[in-house]
Amino acid sequence: MGETVEKRYRVGGMDCAGCAAKIDTAVRRMPGVEDVSVSVTAGTMTVRHDGNSDPVAIERKVASLGYAVSQVAGRLPAQTPPANHAHQHHDHTDHDHANHDHTGHEHTEEKATDALQGLHGHDVTMAGPWWQSKKGRLTILSGAALVVAYVIGHLVPAIAPYAFIVAMLVGLVPIARRAVAAAFAGTPFSIEMLMTIAAVGAVIIDAGEEAATVVFLFLVGELLEGVAAGKARASIQSLTSLVPKRAFLEEAGTTREVPAESLAVGSTILIRPGDRIAADGTILSGESAIDEAPVTGESTPVRKGDGDMVFAGTVNGDAALRVKVTAAAADNTIARVVRLVEEAQESKAPTERFIDRFSRYYTPGVVVVAALIAILPPLLAGGAWDEWIYKGLAILLIGCPCALVISTPAAIAASLSSGARRGLLLKGGAVLETLGKVTAVALDKTGTLTEGKPQVTDVIAFGQDEAEVLKYAAALETGSSHPLALAILARATAAAITLPATTDAKALGGKGITGTVEGQPVFFGSPKAAGERIPLTADQTARITALNDDGKTVSVLVVGDTLAGAIAMRDEPRDDAKSGLAELTEAGIKIVMLTGDNRRTAEAIGKQLGIEVRAELMPEDKQRIVNELKRDGSIVAKVGDGINDAPALATADVGIAMGGGTDVALETADAAILHGRVSDVAALIALSKRTMRNIVENITIALGLKAVFLVTTIAGITGLWPAILADTGATVLVTINALRLLKPAK
């Protein structure tokens, strides 16, 4: 036994869950294969094997079922680049000759798969117009043959049956070949097999005209499924087209244009105003408003300057920026989002697993029922053989589980895509299902409910006016990188205050800072240290205490020998924290804030937001509280930055990482909110509820249509060709219904 190896493949031509099941069954039976996961929507397959199995044999097996297949070259699946575009051939940060080698290899592979595709009805993806795809051409050919057969039948009625048999064979031969390959690979009851039996049976009982029509309708249905599946796939893949193909690289003082995927980590690129940013990176110089809507759905442009992170695919606003690249093309934010969504689509939701199991028994069951309907009435009640065999064949077609099997994955794939476009990432269908059932949400305070950095909340004038207090304090703090200093400097900048120069500035450990500003000695620091220099009046002390009680940090300013004023700061709640929490409360969800911060500060914020507070907690305490909530019967979602609350995130039913851009701890979390909007927690839960409703609708459509046609067929009202509509019609309806999830909620 070798070590376990993971290989990722792109599979073209999958358009319904039946396809995925066939491939899964076939590959699973191959020697050395340990696990297989297939995603119709992403068009991918991940195979885990013991290193002894033959990758070429796996590709041949998938190709024999009628699908185009090519291995995704490069690193392990966790790192494979996402989309079928330029990045695919550049998986290495240092661009060595290996790139060229494997690009060539992939082209030969594509030629081979193209040749194979010619034999089968499947095509890679609906990349171009539908009529240019192999499946589209086969459908047109089958339709044309049907029209020719009708014309010949009218002109020379004697040969009409043969004309229809020929027309039927045009469409049926590729279907029958796939049916036989699937049967040998372990899926005897595929839709292709049911279709083949029904068509051949119809010819035997002299219903050749209907047989040809049914084959044509089946191909039309498959084509529509392919178009719909392509739409869902395009939704997430379109994210990758946001990244520009070219970038301006700065080297030795000159700038030259290079392919974006050749950018190495650490290189410097120039972003002109109005250009899309070509790579993830940090700003070295320049300040501009960045439009992040394409990547994160954030509608208002975000102002960014030196040291701030920017993401590939976002649009630079009004000024030129120099950016240091922090991630290679295959690892940038968009690539990771797409990869995450594709991997999530491969992981099955509980409902999907149940339906897969159900369909495994359902289809053979229908075959048995169809056989009994065809045989028993003529044998026992003297019915006409032709009539009952015809009904049996119609029931065979009704029995295909395609619509039922796709009902869950289609909805989940559409949801994962629409979530990703709004900066809501989910690790799979199971997470999506659980989110809708959440009854309690535990949120971290710092960086989740609050901005994670202090802001000046009050400037208090004692001996001098507010502007003077801010001017002296900011002058002393110039050059400091302490969070409190940065808050004061930001406030002074916002108030457009010109700062005087400071001399002899020095920090007094734990007390504050002193210096000379405009010829006067100035001290700025804790009220206690200030009190040692100048006594504070009772009124001043009371005001400072009141601010402290609100959870604010107060620093006092002494200029010369007068107490000039004080500045209060606090890590303020995010702008949408209150409204976001209100949305959760309206949904009947219990909210609790968990924080390691001191009780006074935490309770001040809690009171402002109107939520329950548990303060002064260690990471293990947070985990304990999550467990307590679970013991009380709640389904718990834990929202945090994933750094100091990883244990609690892992313990909760759903762990949601939030803020911190995209470096959120997705390893421990089940879902992530790319920008720190508290309202996105409610949006995630709402998305889950919409998806579950959509799944119920889909299952109802799939089973309802089958039930109706089952009754009308046995009653003799409908025949063979309406029966095929019960399956492909339902599949198309279900897919279209699922695609509604791609639109944002009203």
PEPEVEN-V855271 format. One record per helix or strand of 2 or more residues. SS is the DSSP state (a for helix, b for strand). FROM is the first residue (numbers start at 0). TO is the last residue. If there is no record, write none. Layout:
BEGIN
SS_FROM_TO + SS_FROM_TO
END
This chain:
BEGIN
b_4_11 + a_16_27 + b_32_38 + b_43_48 + a_54_63 + b_67_70 + a_76_78 + a_85_88 + a_97_118 + a_129_131 + a_133_154 + a_156_183 + a_190_203 + a_207_236 + a_239_241 + b_245_250 + b_253_258 + a_259_261 + b_267_270 + b_280_284 + b_287_290 + a_292_295 + b_301_303 + b_308_309 + b_314_315 + b_320_324 + a_328_330 + a_332_345 + a_349_380 + a_384_397 + a_401_420 + b_423_425 + a_428_434 + b_439_443 + a_444_448 + b_454_460 + a_465_476 + a_482_493 + b_501_507 + b_511_516 + b_519_525 + a_526_532 + a_537_548 + b_552_558 + b_561_569 + a_576_585 + b_589_593 + a_598_608 + b_611_613 + a_618_630 + b_635_639 + a_645_650 + b_653_657 + b_670_672 + a_678_713 + a_719_741
END
